[in-house]
Amino acid sequence: MHALELSLTLTRPAFKLAVDLRLPAHGVTVLFGPSGSGKTTLLRCVAGLERATGRIAIGDTLWQDDKRAHFTPTWQRAVGFVFQEASLFEHMNVQANLNYGIKRDGQTGGQAALQAAIELLGIGPLLKRTTDNLSGGERQRVAIARALAMQPRILLLDEPLASLDQAKRQDILPWLERLHRELRIPVLYVTHAMDELARLGDHVVLLEDGRVQAHGSVAQVLSNADIATSLGALAGAMLAGMVCEDNAQFHLTRIDVGNASLWLRSQNLHIGSTVRLHIHANDVSLSLAEPTNSSIQNCIPGTITGITSDTHPAHAIVTIGHGEQRLLSRVTQRAVAALHLQVGSPVWCQIKAVALAGR
């Protein structure tokens, strides 16, 4: 089932938005791309804040169809929208801000939805605070709870972490991960930050100059070598693994990926839980034999499935298969020639750094 159908065109001075998408009925779809690529414009079209030409439908509900001269105004669309700035009422405390949302919405079940949002985002201790006594991350959690209390069909998040410094971003990301795990409505999430895409996304739409360059599951899109060349230093693949050991002596956690194991800094993960790992192509080197006596202790065997020229003629992107999963390695063309790398060659991937991307 598709939750959202988007077939839209809109001409802007810097670009022309032109999309034709069928997006999933669940999970987080990330609209990803550089500034000016049309991410926020597309989000605003879904909310009805921008008037593009075309069709928008969510499930069996039609919000726009220009062929039928149909357009549902913003106030009649069941959307929750959270902007870069939380936009809370400064003269109200947190509880009053939240109550305002459900009073304005007027739907039955508002109090129950509000209480569920308060628990989901852990803002119970903040309810009596005034908004000027909230951190940036706390303000965004309150804004998201207010949007969810209105019982939307879809949640729209427009770069909710963009105005936060690195420390505050790290504070709110675990709450967004919980939202990702437990929310039962689809989410459209705008960002140009790779760590947010890797940690929160299930599906990704890669936009550039208003057009869709690729879309699909995050793992599928990020492991595409042609896409990797356009992402530059951000290029990397996503691996799924299981937490199998926590080593107290060295403060490391062991993640099993296929028939290989990776170690990363202890993350207080539950043994047996599944996680996603994001591995940058720049952090993967290749060896024809199993490495020994090396400080790089994360190694995965695999088989080369593709070699793609990078944007700079000195480099290549090598795709390596490990079971059903894929890694990417950015190496020099000189290394490709010296090692006689080709499709079908068995190799060992030495991984210099592993980032926990999601739980």
C-alpha positions in Angstrom: 0.0 0.0 0.0 1.2 3.5 -0.9 0.6 6.2 1.7 1.4 9.1 -0.4 1.1 9.8 -4.2 2.9 12.9 -5.4 2.8 14.0 -9.0 3.7 17.7 -9.0 5.4 20.4 -11.0 6.2 23.9 -9.8 8.5 26.5 -11.4 10.7 28.5 -9.1 13.4 31.1 -10.1 16.3 28.7 -9.2 14.8 25.4 -10.2 11.7 23.6 -11.5 10.2 21.0 -9.1 9.1 18.0 -11.1 8.3 14.8 -9.1 6.3 11.6 -9.6 6.5 9.5 -6.5 4.6 6.7 -4.7 5.9 6.6 -1.1 5.4 4.0 1.6 2.5 3.7 4.0 4.8 3.5 7.0 8.2 4.5 8.3 10.3 7.6 7.7 10.9 8.8 4.1 13.8 11.3 4.0 13.8 14.0 1.4 17.6 14.4 1.0 19.7 16.8 -1.1 21.7 20.0 -1.0 20.2 23.4 -0.2 18.0 24.7 -3.0 17.1 21.2 -4.3 13.4 21.5 -3.6 13.1 19.5 -0.4 11.2 22.1 1.6 9.1 23.2 -1.4 7.9 19.6 -1.9 7.0 19.3 1.8 5.1 22.6 1.7 3.2 21.4 -1.3 2.1 18.3 0.6 0.8 20.5 3.4 -1.0 22.8 0.9 1.2 25.8 1.8 2.5 25.9 -1.8 0.3 25.4 -4.8 2.0 23.2 -7.4 0.3 21.7 -10.4 -0.6 18.0 -10.3 -2.0 15.4 -7.8 -1.6 14.6 -4.1 -3.3 11.7 -2.4 -2.8 10.0 0.9 -4.2 6.5 1.0 -7.8 6.8 -0.4 -8.0 10.6 0.5 -7.5 13.0 -2.4 -5.9 16.4 -1.4 -5.2 17.8 -4.9 -6.1 16.8 -8.4 -6.0 19.6 -10.9 -7.6 17.4 -13.6 -10.7 17.4 -11.4 -10.2 21.0 -10.2 -9.9 19.7 -6.7 -7.7 21.3 -4.0 -8.1 20.7 -0.2 -6.9 23.7 1.7 -4.2 23.4 4.4 -6.6 23.6 7.3 -8.6 20.6 6.1 -5.5 18.4 5.6 -4.7 16.0 8.4 -1.0 16.9 8.5 1.3 17.6 11.4 4.0 20.1 10.4 7.1 20.9 12.4 9.4 23.7 11.1 13.1 24.4 11.7 12.1 26.7 14.5 9.6 25.2 17.0 7.2 28.2 16.8 5.9 27.8 20.3 3.7 30.5 22.0 6.0 32.3 24.3 3.3 33.5 26.7 2.1 29.9 27.4 3.8 27.2 29.3 4.4 23.8 27.6 1.1 22.3 28.8 -0.8 25.3 27.4 1.0 25.0 24.1 0.1 21.4 23.8 -3.6 22.0 24.8 -3.9 24.8 22.3 -3.2 22.3 19.5 -5.9 19.9 20.4 -8.5 22.6 21.2 -7.8 24.2 17.8 -8.1 20.8 16.1 -11.4 19.8 17.8 -11.1 16.1 17.1 -12.4 13.5 19.5 -9.6 11.5 21.2 -7.3 14.5 21.4 -6.4 14.2 25.0 -5.5 10.5 24.6 -3.4 11.3 21.6 -1.7 14.1 23.5 -0.9 11.9 26.4 0.6 9.3 24.1 2.7 12.0 22.4 3.9 13.3 25.8 5.0 9.8 26.8 6.6 9.0 23.4 8.8 12.1 23.4 9.5 12.1 27.2 8.3 15.6 27.8 6.2 15.0 31.0 8.8 16.7 33.2 8.6 19.8 31.0 4.9 20.5 31.1 5.0 23.3 33.7 8.0 25.0 32.3 7.7 28.3 30.3 9.0 28.0 26.7 11.9 30.4 27.4 13.3 27.8 29.9 13.5 25.1 27.2 16.6 24.1 25.3 16.4 24.0 21.5 16.0 20.2 21.5 13.3 20.3 24.2 11.4 23.0 22.1 11.4 20.7 19.1 10.2 17.7 21.1 7.3 19.9 22.4 6.6 21.0 18.8 6.5 17.4 17.5 4.2 16.3 20.4 1.9 19.2 19.6 1.7 18.1 16.0 1.1 14.5 16.9 -1.7 15.5 19.4 -3.7 16.7 16.4 -3.8 13.0 15.1 -2.4 13.7 11.7 -2.5 11.2 8.8 1.2 12.1 8.1 3.9 14.0 10.0 6.1 16.5 8.1 9.4 17.5 9.6 11.3 20.3 7.9 15.0 20.1 9.0 14.0 20.0 12.7 17.6 19.8 13.9 19.1 22.5 11.6 19.0 25.2 14.2 20.6 23.1 16.9 24.3 22.8 17.8 26.0 19.4 17.7 25.4 18.7 21.4 21.7 19.5 21.3 21.3 17.4 18.0 22.8 14.4 19.8 20.3 15.0 22.7 17.2 14.9 20.5 18.3 12.2 18.0 17.5 9.3 20.4 14.0 10.7 20.8 13.6 10.9 17.1 14.8 7.3 16.8 12.1 6.3 19.3 9.6 8.2 17.2 10.9 6.2 14.2 10.4 2.9 15.9 7.0 3.5 17.5 5.1 5.9 15.3 2.4 4.3 13.2 1.9 7.0 10.6 4.2 7.9 7.7 6.8 10.7 8.2 8.3 12.9 5.6 11.6 14.2 6.9 13.7 16.9 5.2 17.4 17.1 5.8 20.8 17.5 4.1 22.6 15.8 7.0 23.9 12.3 6.2 23.8 11.2 9.9 20.1 12.0 10.1 19.4 10.1 6.9 21.4 7.1 8.1 19.9 7.0 11.6 16.3 7.8 10.9 15.4 6.9 7.3 13.7 3.9 6.0 13.2 5.2 2.5 15.0 8.1 0.8 14.2 10.5 -2.1 17.3 12.1 -3.4 16.5 15.5 -4.9 18.7 17.8 -7.0 17.5 20.9 -8.8 13.9 19.9 -8.1 14.1 16.5 -9.7 14.3 13.0 -8.2 17.7 11.5 -8.8 16.9 8.2 -7.0 14.5 6.8 -4.5 14.1 3.5 -2.6 15.2 2.0 0.7 18.1 3.8 2.3 20.3 0.7 2.0 19.5 0.3 -1.6 20.1 3.9 -2.6 23.3 4.5 -0.5 24.9 1.3 -1.9 24.4 2.5 -5.5 27.8 3.4 -6.8 26.4 5.9 -9.3 24.7 7.8 -6.5 27.8 7.5 -4.3 29.9 9.4 -6.9 27.4 12.4 -6.6 27.6 12.3 -2.8 31.3 12.9 -2.6 32.8 12.5 0.9 29.3 11.5 2.2 29.2 8.3 0.1 28.8 5.2 2.1 26.8 2.0 2.6 24.4 0.8 5.2 24.8 -2.7 6.9 22.3 -4.5 9.1 23.7 -6.4 12.0 22.9 -8.0 15.4 24.4 -7.0 18.8 26.2 -10.1 20.1 28.6 -9.0 22.8 29.5 -6.2 25.1 33.2 -6.2 26.1 33.6 -4.4 29.4 37.4 -4.7 29.3 37.9 -2.7 26.1 34.6 -0.8 26.2 33.5 -2.2 22.8 30.4 -3.7 21.4 30.5 -6.6 18.9 28.0 -6.5 16.0 27.7 -9.6 13.8 27.1 -8.8 10.1 26.6 -11.9 8.0 29.5 -14.2 8.9 31.7 -11.3 10.0 32.0 -9.3 13.2 32.5 -5.6 13.7 33.6 -3.8 16.9 32.5 -0.3 17.8 32.7 1.8 20.9 30.2 0.6 23.6 26.8 2.0 22.9 24.7 0.4 25.8 22.9 -1.8 23.3 20.7 -4.8 24.2 22.3 -8.1 23.3 20.2 -9.7 20.4 18.9 -6.3 19.1 19.3 -5.4 15.5 21.1 -2.3 14.4 22.1 -0.4 11.3 25.7 0.6 10.6 26.8 3.4 8.3 30.2 2.9 6.8 31.7 5.7 4.7 33.4 4.6 1.4 36.5 6.7 2.4 36.9 4.5 5.5 37.1 1.2 3.6 40.4 -0.1 2.2 40.8 -3.3 0.2 43.2 -6.3 0.6 43.6 -9.4 -1.6 44.5 -11.5 1.5 43.1 -11.5 5.0 44.9 -8.8 6.9 47.1 -9.7 9.9 49.0 -7.7 12.5 47.0 -4.5 11.7 45.5 -1.9 14.0 42.4 -2.0 11.7 40.6 -4.9 13.3 37.3 -4.6 11.5 37.5 -6.8 8.4 34.8 -8.2 6.2 35.3 -10.7 3.3 33.4 -10.1 0.1 33.4 -10.2 -3.7 33.6 -7.3 -6.0 30.4 -6.7 -7.8 31.2 -3.4 -9.6 33.9 -0.8 -10.2 32.7 2.7 -11.1 34.8 5.7 -12.1 34.5 8.5 -9.5 34.0 12.2 -10.2 37.8 12.7 -10.0 39.7 10.7 -12.5 42.2 9.5 -9.8 39.5 7.6 -7.9 37.1 4.7 -8.3 34.1 3.4 -6.3 34.3 -0.3 -5.7 31.2 -2.2 -4.7 31.7 -5.3 -2.6 29.0 -7.9 -1.9 28.9 -9.6 1.5 26.0 -12.0 1.4 22.9 -10.0 0.5 24.5 -6.7 1.7 26.8 -4.2 -0.1 29.8 -2.1 1.0 31.5 0.7 -0.9 35.2 1.5 -1.0 36.7 4.6 -2.6 40.2 3.7 -3.8 42.6 5.1 -6.4 42.6 3.9 -10.0 46.3 3.1 -9.4 45.2 0.7 -6.6 42.7 -0.9 -9.0 45.4 -1.5 -11.5 48.1 -2.6 -9.1 45.8 -5.1 -7.4 44.2 -6.2 -10.7 40.8 -5.6 -9.1 37.9 -6.7 -11.3 34.3 -7.9 -10.9 34.3 -11.3 -9.3 37.6 -10.7 -7.4 37.5 -11.9 -3.7 38.7 -9.2 -1.3 38.9 -8.2 2.3 37.4 -4.9 3.3 39.3 -3.2 6.1 37.0 -0.8 7.9 38.7 2.2 9.6 35.5 3.5 11.3 32.0 2.2 12.0 29.1 4.5 12.9 26.0 3.2 14.6 23.2 4.5 12.2 20.0 3.2 13.8 18.4 0.8 16.2 
